[in-house]
Amino acid sequence: MTRSFVRPDPTAQTLKDLPPASREEIERMAKAAGLALPPALMEELCASYPAFEAMVRRLPRRRSRFDEPAHHVIAPGRIDALER
């Protein structure tokens, strides 16, 4: 049996409902970041950006800094007890 200790939050704010970036927007963002890519690499960036954008937009936006997993330490023995 697999358990998940992640509780989905139906009120989480994400950007997943925004329209995807156009090729012109991707090129503009690359230029603003100081990237001077040859055409072949720009083509690869434009082809791969939608997958990256989709991942980033699914991330919840409204989080406290105390939600950071690094602030939560669980002893291995306690994890074993939870999995039984």
C-alpha positions as CSV (number, residue, x, y, z in Angstrom):
1,M,0.0,0.0,0.0
2,T,1.3,3.4,-0.9
3,R,0.4,6.4,1.2
4,S,0.8,10.0,0.3
5,F,1.2,12.6,3.0
6,V,0.6,15.4,0.5
7,R,-2.7,17.1,1.0
8,P,-4.0,18.7,-2.1
9,D,-5.3,22.2,-1.6
10,P,-8.3,23.0,-3.8
11,T,-7.8,26.8,-3.2
12,A,-4.1,26.8,-4.4
13,Q,-3.4,29.6,-6.8
14,T,-1.5,28.5,-10.0
15,L,-0.9,30.0,-13.4
16,K,-2.0,26.9,-15.3
17,D,-5.0,28.7,-16.8
18,L,-3.0,31.3,-18.7
19,P,-2.4,30.9,-22.4
20,P,1.0,29.4,-23.5
21,A,3.8,31.8,-24.5
22,S,4.1,32.5,-28.2
23,R,7.3,32.0,-30.1
24,E,7.8,35.8,-30.2
25,E,7.4,36.0,-26.4
26,I,10.0,33.1,-25.9
27,E,12.5,34.9,-28.2
28,R,11.9,38.2,-26.4
29,M,12.5,36.5,-23.0
30,A,15.7,34.9,-24.2
31,K,16.9,38.2,-25.5
32,A,16.0,39.9,-22.2
33,A,18.0,37.3,-20.4
34,G,21.0,38.1,-22.5
35,L,21.0,34.9,-24.6
36,A,22.3,35.3,-28.1
37,L,21.5,31.8,-29.5
38,P,22.2,30.5,-32.9
39,P,19.1,29.6,-34.9
40,A,19.3,25.9,-34.2
41,L,19.5,26.4,-30.4
42,M,16.7,29.0,-30.5
43,E,14.6,26.4,-32.3
44,E,15.3,23.9,-29.6
45,L,14.5,26.4,-26.9
46,C,11.2,27.3,-28.5
47,A,10.3,23.6,-29.0
48,S,11.1,22.7,-25.3
49,Y,9.8,25.8,-23.6
50,P,6.1,24.7,-23.5
51,A,6.9,21.7,-21.4
52,F,8.9,23.8,-19.0
53,E,6.3,26.5,-18.9
54,A,3.6,23.9,-18.1
55,M,5.6,22.5,-15.2
56,V,6.3,25.9,-13.7
57,R,2.7,27.1,-14.0
58,R,1.4,24.1,-12.0
59,L,3.4,25.2,-9.0
60,P,1.3,26.7,-6.2
61,R,2.0,30.4,-5.9
62,R,0.8,31.4,-2.4
63,R,3.1,29.7,0.1
64,S,4.7,30.8,3.3
65,R,8.4,30.4,3.6
66,F,7.7,28.0,6.5
67,D,6.1,25.6,4.0
68,E,9.6,24.9,2.7
69,P,10.3,21.1,3.2
70,A,13.8,21.9,4.6
71,H,12.1,23.3,7.7
72,H,10.4,19.9,8.4
73,V,12.5,17.1,9.9
74,I,11.0,13.8,10.6
75,A,13.0,11.0,12.3
76,P,13.3,7.8,10.2
77,G,11.6,5.8,13.0
78,R,8.6,8.0,12.9
79,I,8.3,7.5,9.1
80,D,8.4,3.7,9.6
81,A,5.6,4.0,12.2
82,L,3.5,6.0,9.8
83,E,3.9,3.5,7.0
84,R,2.6,0.6,9.1
